[in-house]
Every structure is written in C-alpha cells, then in structure tokens.
Amino acid sequence: MDLKKIFESLYGNTRQEWTDGSGDNENGWDEERPRLPNIRMPKISKIWFILGGIFVLFTVILPGLAVFLTDLYWFETYGFGSVFWKRFTARWELFFIALVPTFLIYWFNWNSAWKNGLRLINESSGEDVKFNA
C-alpha cells in the first residue's frame, strides 16, 4: 500500500492530498502569503503599576535608605562624619569612572553592529540604503 492509498483510507476520496501536488484548498497551492497575526500587548491596569511601585519601594528604596541612614548616624555619632561623606563620594566617583568607558564600549559595539547589519541587508537585497548615524 502506498502513501496515497493510506491518505485515501484515512480521509476518504473527496479531498485531494499533498501527494497529488495540491494544497489544502484543493486547487493547488495558495500563491498569496499568509497574513501575520495581529499581536497586541495586553492591557495592564493601573493597579499593577501601583503594586509594582509599592514592591520596588519596599524591596529596593527603603532598605537602601535604611542602610544609608544607619551608616550616616553611626559615623556621625563617633565623630567620623567626614569619613562617611568621603566614602560616599568615592563610591559614586568610581561608579561614574567605570560607567563612562563601559557606556562608550557598548555604544561603539551597538553602532558597529547596526551599521554592519544594514550593510548586509543592503548587499542581499540589492537596494541602495543609506544610513547616517
């Protein structure tokens, strides 16, 4: 028994199958492209934003503020307020010293990838697309 006979036994003789060279519409393959589905982002109610803000407040902001104030009061109690502020500013200075080169590296990488990606698209499509960054 060949494949065509198996399909005929499963589906009956009323429908042409792909083994006959036809598609699902019984008249050959569809020439038009299938449509992309219309995908939309789900609507998020305001209550979720409020709950998310409260979660961030209690898990990030308030604990960070508690550590900051505890350290500040401890250092000021023992007369080392200037040490606290020196430590505090040194941390932020080091953060920004590391932030600038890191940002430049990522920006250069992103910009390079964007230009090379457009160049590859241009070569494969044959269209002349200009990109000015």
Backbone as CSV, one residue per row, in Angstrom:
resi,resn,N_x,N_y,N_z,CA_x,CA_y,CA_z,C_x,C_y,C_z
1,MET,0.853,-1.172,0.000,0.000,0.000,0.000,0.901,1.238,0.000
2,ASP,0.635,2.154,-0.907,1.467,3.352,-0.979,0.868,4.464,-0.119
3,LEU,1.582,5.558,-0.070,1.192,6.680,0.784,-0.150,7.278,0.363
4,LYS,-0.385,7.338,-0.933,-1.644,7.899,-1.415,-2.831,7.063,-0.935
5,LYS,-2.694,5.766,-0.972,-3.784,4.887,-0.522,-4.027,5.025,0.978
6,ILE,-2.938,5.226,1.738,-3.101,5.410,3.185,-3.906,6.672,3.464
7,PHE,-3.557,7.775,2.768,-4.306,9.016,2.962,-5.753,8.886,2.497
8,GLU,-5.973,8.178,1.400,-7.349,7.990,0.936,-8.158,7.187,1.937
9,SER,-7.512,6.217,2.582,-8.249,5.430,3.570,-8.532,6.250,4.828
10,LEU,-7.629,7.169,5.151,-7.846,7.995,6.335,-8.867,9.099,6.090
11,TYR,-8.752,9.779,4.951,-9.569,10.964,4.712,-10.686,10.753,3.708
12,GLY,-10.738,9.668,3.046,-11.755,9.450,2.033,-11.278,9.977,0.689
13,ASN,-12.079,9.753,-0.350,-11.695,10.138,-1.707,-12.171,11.529,-2.085
14,THR,-12.833,12.228,-1.203,-13.416,13.515,-1.574,-12.404,14.651,-1.566
15,ARG,-11.273,14.429,-0.999,-10.318,15.526,-0.841,-8.990,15.159,-1.491
16,GLN,-8.418,16.103,-2.226,-7.101,15.866,-2.794,-6.054,16.108,-1.718
17,GLU,-5.014,15.352,-1.763,-3.976,15.465,-0.746,-2.713,16.038,-1.343
18,TRP,-1.752,16.275,-0.486,-0.488,16.847,-0.934,0.277,15.898,-1.839
19,THR,-0.066,14.608,-1.781,0.626,13.660,-2.669,0.221,13.862,-4.114
20,ASP,-0.940,14.494,-4.363,-1.376,14.785,-5.726,-0.777,16.092,-6.239
21,GLY,-0.020,16.776,-5.404,0.562,18.050,-5.817,-0.341,19.229,-5.540
22,SER,-1.383,19.030,-4.750,-2.283,20.140,-4.456,-2.181,20.497,-2.986
23,GLY,-2.639,21.670,-2.670,-2.595,22.119,-1.290,-3.917,21.906,-0.604
24,ASP,-4.110,22.581,0.501,-5.321,22.412,1.289,-6.548,22.992,0.618
25,ASN,-6.376,23.880,-0.360,-7.546,24.492,-0.971,-8.090,23.678,-2.138
26,GLU,-7.553,22.504,-2.391,-7.988,21.554,-3.405,-7.802,22.046,-4.829
27,ASN,-7.191,23.207,-5.022,-6.948,23.726,-6.366,-5.477,24.039,-6.591
28,GLY,-4.617,23.538,-5.779,-3.201,23.868,-5.878,-2.797,24.719,-4.693
29,TRP,-1.542,25.042,-4.639,-1.031,25.809,-3.512,-1.485,27.249,-3.585
30,ASP,-1.711,27.829,-2.419,-2.050,29.249,-2.363,-0.839,30.065,-2.777
31,GLU,-1.060,31.044,-3.633,0.040,31.889,-4.086,0.269,33.071,-3.153
32,GLU,-0.759,33.497,-2.459,-0.572,34.663,-1.586,0.064,34.245,-0.274
33,ARG,0.781,35.172,0.283,1.480,34.924,1.539,0.498,34.866,2.693
34,PRO,0.727,34.002,3.651,-0.173,34.009,4.809,-0.018,35.303,5.594
35,ARG,-1.107,35.779,6.121,-1.074,37.027,6.881,-0.483,36.798,8.253
36,LEU,0.249,37.810,8.710,0.779,37.747,10.058,-0.342,38.027,11.049
37,PRO,-0.349,37.353,12.161,-1.404,37.614,13.142,-1.235,38.999,13.753
38,ASN,-2.334,39.577,14.134,-2.320,40.887,14.770,-2.075,40.678,16.261
39,ILE,-0.831,40.889,16.677,-0.456,40.655,18.064,-0.391,41.993,18.777
40,ARG,-1.115,42.111,19.843,-1.122,43.341,20.634,-0.652,43.037,22.044
41,MET,-0.045,44.037,22.631,0.358,43.904,24.024,-0.899,43.877,24.888
42,PRO,-0.902,43.053,25.909,-2.077,43.043,26.781,-2.182,44.359,27.546
43,LYS,-3.400,44.766,27.782,-3.607,45.998,28.542,-3.363,45.717,30.019
44,ILE,-2.563,46.574,30.615,-2.221,46.418,32.023,-2.952,47.505,32.797
45,SER,-3.689,47.089,33.795,-4.440,48.072,34.568,-3.497,48.855,35.478
46,LYS,-3.977,49.998,35.919,-3.163,50.885,36.753,-2.816,50.257,38.097
47,ILE,-3.643,49.348,38.552,-3.388,48.728,39.852,-2.071,47.952,39.837
48,TRP,-1.717,47.344,38.690,-0.454,46.604,38.609,0.748,47.537,38.677
49,PHE,0.621,48.729,38.086,1.704,49.707,38.193,1.857,50.188,39.631
50,ILE,0.750,50.383,40.300,0.795,50.823,41.700,1.414,49.730,42.571
51,LEU,0.977,48.482,42.368,1.545,47.371,43.141,3.035,47.184,42.840
52,GLY,3.431,47.353,41.584,4.846,47.262,41.227,5.663,48.358,41.877
53,GLY,5.110,49.576,41.921,5.798,50.676,42.585,5.953,50.433,44.077
54,ILE,4.913,49.895,44.702,4.989,49.584,46.135,6.020,48.487,46.383
55,PHE,6.065,47.489,45.501,7.050,46.416,45.634,8.475,46.958,45.536
56,VAL,8.725,47.811,44.543,10.060,48.409,44.392,10.384,49.277,45.598
57,LEU,9.399,50.001,46.096,9.616,50.853,47.261,10.079,50.032,48.462
58,PHE,9.387,48.928,48.735,9.701,48.138,49.926,10.903,47.213,49.752
59,THR,11.271,46.864,48.529,12.390,45.937,48.340,13.692,46.610,47.943
60,VAL,13.632,47.820,47.402,14.853,48.478,46.934,15.095,49.800,47.651
61,ILE,14.129,50.688,47.598,14.348,52.057,48.075,14.448,52.117,49.596
62,LEU,13.478,51.567,50.295,13.501,51.656,51.757,14.685,50.923,52.393
63,PRO,15.039,49.709,51.965,16.241,49.088,52.548,17.518,49.874,52.250
64,GLY,17.642,50.410,51.049,18.814,51.226,50.727,18.878,52.481,51.568
65,LEU,17.734,53.117,51.774,17.677,54.313,52.619,18.002,53.969,54.068
66,ALA,17.537,52.808,54.532,17.827,52.394,55.909,19.322,52.171,56.112
67,VAL,19.980,51.526,55.164,21.427,51.301,55.269,22.170,52.626,55.229
68,PHE,21.756,53.521,54.336,22.405,54.833,54.220,22.289,55.622,55.521
69,LEU,21.080,55.712,56.060,20.879,56.494,57.283,21.561,55.848,58.486
70,THR,21.542,54.520,58.566,22.226,53.842,59.668,23.718,54.133,59.645
71,ASP,24.332,54.010,58.478,25.761,54.325,58.368,26.038,55.785,58.684
72,LEU,25.207,56.692,58.186,25.405,58.123,58.433,25.334,58.432,59.925
73,TYR,24.305,57.926,60.595,24.155,58.199,62.031,25.278,57.555,62.840
74,TRP,25.711,56.362,62.452,26.788,55.694,63.175,28.089,56.485,63.060
75,PHE,28.440,56.889,61.830,29.674,57.650,61.636,29.612,58.997,62.350
76,GLU,28.444,59.674,62.300,28.332,60.977,62.960,28.355,60.839,64.479
77,THR,27.836,59.732,65.005,27.850,59.513,66.448,29.279,59.453,66.982
78,TYR,30.169,58.824,66.271,31.558,58.689,66.707,32.462,59.804,66.171
79,GLY,31.862,60.804,65.540,32.635,61.952,65.075,33.375,61.735,63.766
80,PHE,32.944,60.757,62.982,33.597,60.482,61.703,32.671,60.800,60.520
81,GLY,31.914,61.874,60.630,31.004,62.256,59.547,31.740,62.534,58.248
82,SER,32.929,63.153,58.350,33.692,63.441,57.128,34.167,62.149,56.448
83,VAL,34.453,61.124,57.241,34.864,59.835,56.664,33.694,59.219,55.891
84,PHE,32.500,59.323,56.460,31.323,58.790,55.774,31.134,59.473,54.427
85,TRP,31.187,60.807,54.418,30.954,61.529,53.173,32.074,61.291,52.169
86,LYS,33.294,61.132,52.636,34.410,60.817,51.737,34.191,59.439,51.100
87,ARG,33.758,58.477,51.927,33.454,57.134,51.430,32.301,57.166,50.431
88,PHE,31.290,57.936,50.776,30.100,58.034,49.927,30.442,58.629,48.560
89,THR,31.172,59.741,48.553,31.524,60.374,47.274,32.509,59.521,46.480
90,ALA,33.414,58.818,47.164,34.367,57.958,46.445,33.645,56.838,45.704
91,ARG,32.612,56.279,46.310,31.850,55.220,45.639,31.180,55.740,44.371
92,TRP,30.568,56.924,44.462,29.903,57.482,43.289,30.903,57.894,42.221
93,GLU,32.047,58.411,42.630,33.075,58.765,41.650,33.567,57.530,40.909
94,LEU,33.829,56.455,41.637,34.262,55.217,40.989,33.180,54.652,40.075
95,PHE,31.934,54.796,40.488,30.828,54.336,39.645,30.832,55.064,38.307
96,PHE,30.960,56.389,38.342,30.936,57.150,37.094,32.216,56.963,36.284
97,ILE,33.340,56.742,36.956,34.582,56.457,36.232,34.453,55.145,35.462
98,ALA,33.765,54.174,36.012,33.548,52.901,35.316,32.405,53.001,34.308
99,LEU,31.425,53.867,34.582,30.260,53.984,33.711,30.620,54.551,32.344
100,VAL,31.450,55.565,32.305,31.748,56.242,31.042,32.426,55.307,30.038
101,PRO,33.529,54.618,30.379,34.116,53.723,29.371,33.208,52.547,29.010
102,THR,32.466,52.048,29.982,31.548,50.945,29.690,30.477,51.386,28.705
103,PHE,29.920,52.578,28.930,28.919,53.109,28.011,29.506,53.292,26.620
104,LEU,30.720,53.818,26.530,31.348,54.030,25.225,31.592,52.709,24.499
105,ILE,32.015,51.689,25.223,32.243,50.380,24.601,30.928,49.809,24.069
106,TYR,29.879,49.853,24.881,28.589,49.334,24.432,28.023,50.160,23.286
107,TRP,28.180,51.472,23.342,27.671,52.329,22.275,28.400,52.040,20.969
108,PHE,29.736,51.914,21.033,30.503,51.614,19.826,30.102,50.252,19.262
109,ASN,29.934,49.273,20.124,29.537,47.936,19.682,28.155,47.965,19.034
110,TRP,27.200,48.635,19.643,25.844,48.728,19.105,25.841,49.445,17.765
111,ASN,26.579,50.554,17.703,26.635,51.339,16.480,27.281,50.529,15.356
112,SER,28.348,49.824,15.658,29.031,48.999,14.667,28.121,47.870,14.179
113,ALA,27.443,47.208,15.095,26.532,46.121,14.713,25.376,46.644,13.875
114,TRP,24.863,47.812,14.204,23.742,48.393,13.463,24.159,48.712,12.034
115,LYS,25.341,49.329,11.873,25.809,49.666,10.528,26.115,48.413,9.720
116,ASN,26.787,47.432,10.316,27.113,46.204,9.594,25.864,45.406,9.262
117,GLY,24.878,45.424,10.136,23.624,44.737,9.848,22.919,45.356,8.664
118,LEU,22.899,46.681,8.592,22.276,47.344,7.455,23.074,47.100,6.177
119,ARG,24.392,47.013,6.282,25.209,46.745,5.107,24.906,45.348,4.572
120,LEU,24.741,44.362,5.449,24.426,43.014,4.996,23.051,42.952,4.347
121,ILE,22.095,43.651,4.926,20.762,43.692,4.333,20.835,44.339,2.961
122,ASN,21.611,45.391,2.850,21.755,46.103,1.596,22.366,45.198,0.530
123,GLU,23.412,44.440,0.864,24.054,43.572,-0.114,23.131,42.438,-0.552
124,SER,22.341,41.913,0.362,21.484,40.785,-0.003,20.255,41.226,-0.791
125,SER,19.734,42.431,-0.503,18.529,42.870,-1.195,18.838,43.587,-2.495
126,GLY,20.044,44.108,-2.617,20.402,44.825,-3.829,19.921,46.255,-3.854
127,GLU,19.252,46.710,-2.809,18.781,48.090,-2.753,19.849,48.970,-2.138
128,ASP,19.858,50.215,-2.565,20.835,51.161,-2.035,20.203,51.899,-0.861
129,VAL,20.554,51.470,0.339,20.019,52.081,1.552,21.147,52.818,2.236
130,LYS,20.953,54.098,2.491,21.978,54.895,3.173,21.605,55.014,4.635
131,PHE,22.610,54.944,5.474,22.403,55.048,6.918,23.343,56.094,7.463
132,ASN,22.790,57.080,8.131,23.605,58.108,8.770,23.388,58.033,10.262
133,ALA,24.438,57.711,10.981,24.326,57.594,12.437,24.664,58.905,13.096
